[in-house]
Amino acid sequence: MKKQLFLLLVVSAVLLQCSFFANAISLEQAIQQRTSNVQVKGTGTVIRLLKDDNRGSRHQKFILKLASNKTILIAHNIDLAPRINAISTGDIIAFYGEYEWNNKGGVVHWTHHDPNGHHIGGWLKHNGTTYQ
């Protein structure tokens, strides 16, 4: 009985995680369709480092240039996830987070875990290290 319950819990967790990923669309689709509140995954080159936003939750901010030559802002919550200290222009960053469209290209946030477990966790990857 314990094995069956354990197996049921594992299968449920896997299916729940799969349903989160099923809601993800491509970043290019999100930009073209001016979509917001969608999970996206991608890679870009850092072209500009911005000052931290220290109002409310603190966010490390930088702009990435995508392979499509479009740009997006990354707003990484450094109250919930580690800061990328060694980041420089020209660095490659992989990301997974929630996209919000705007007329400047959009912003990706929720690049961190959710301590309350209500939102799918995101991440940033830089030089082999994952920040979440």
N, C-alpha and C positions, 0 to 999 in steps of 0.2 A: 504494500500500500504506500509506503514512504517513497519507494522508487518511482511509482506511478505519479505521485504528487510532484516530486522533484522534476520528473520529465515534463509534466504538464506546465510547470512554472518556467522551465527553460524554453520550451517551444513557444509559450506565450510571449516571453521577453523577446525572442528572436522575431516573431511575427510583428510585434509592436515596433521594433526598430526598423523592420522592413517597410512598414507603413509610413514611417517618417521619411525614409529615403524615396519612397514612391512619390511623395509630394514635391520632391526636388525637380526643378526644371533647369535647362541649361542657362547659364548666365547671359549668353547672347540672346536667347529667347526672351528672358526677363527684360533686358534692355530694349529690345525691339518692340515688345508688347507693352512697355511702360508698366510693368507689373511690380507690385510690392508685396511684402510679407511672404516671400518664398525662399526656401533653402536653396543655395547655390554653392557650387564648388568650382574652383578655378585656380589659375596661376598667373602671376604678373610680375613685372619688373618695377621696383621702387624708383619713382622719378622725382618724388618730393617728400621730404620729412616735414611735418607740421608740428606746431607746439601742442603739448598735451592740453586736452580740454579738462579743466579741473573744476568745472561747475557740476555739482551733483556727483554722480559716479565718475571717477577719473577715467579718461580714455586716451590711449596712445593713438595718434592719427598720422596716416601717410597716404600718399596717392600712388596707385599702381597703374601702369600702362599694360593693357592686355595685348595678346597676339593680334587682335583685330584693330589695334591702334586706339581703341576707346580707353577711357580712364575711369577709375572708380576710387572712391574714398574708402579706406579701411578705418573703422573706429573700434578699437580693441580695448575692452574694459579691463583696466589694470588694477581695479579693486578686486576682481574675481579671478584673474589669470595673470601669470607672470608677464612682465614687460619684455620686449625684445630689445635688449641693451645694445647689442653689437650691430644693429641695422644701419645700412648705408644706402645711398642712392646707387642704383645698378644691381642691387641684390634681388634675387628671385624669391618670391613668397608664394606659397600655396595656401589656399584658404578654403574654409567651409563655414558658412554662416547665413544669416538672413539678409536678403537683398531688399533695399528700398529704392525705388526709382526716383530720380529728380532730373532736372534739365541739364545738370552738369555731368551726368553719367551714372549717378547713384551712389549709394553707400552700402557697404556690407558691415553688419554688426552682429552681435551674438556669436562672436568668435571665441567663446569660452563655455565652460560647463554652466549648467543652471543649478545652483546649490539647493533649490527647492524641487528640482526634478520635474518641472512643468513644461519646460521648453527643451527641444532637442539641443544637445551640446554642439558647439562649433569648435574650430581650432584654426591656428595659423602654424605653418611649418616654415622654418628658416634654418638653413645650413644643418639639416639633419635633426633638429630639435623641434618637438611639437609643443606649442603653447596653448593651453586650454584651461 
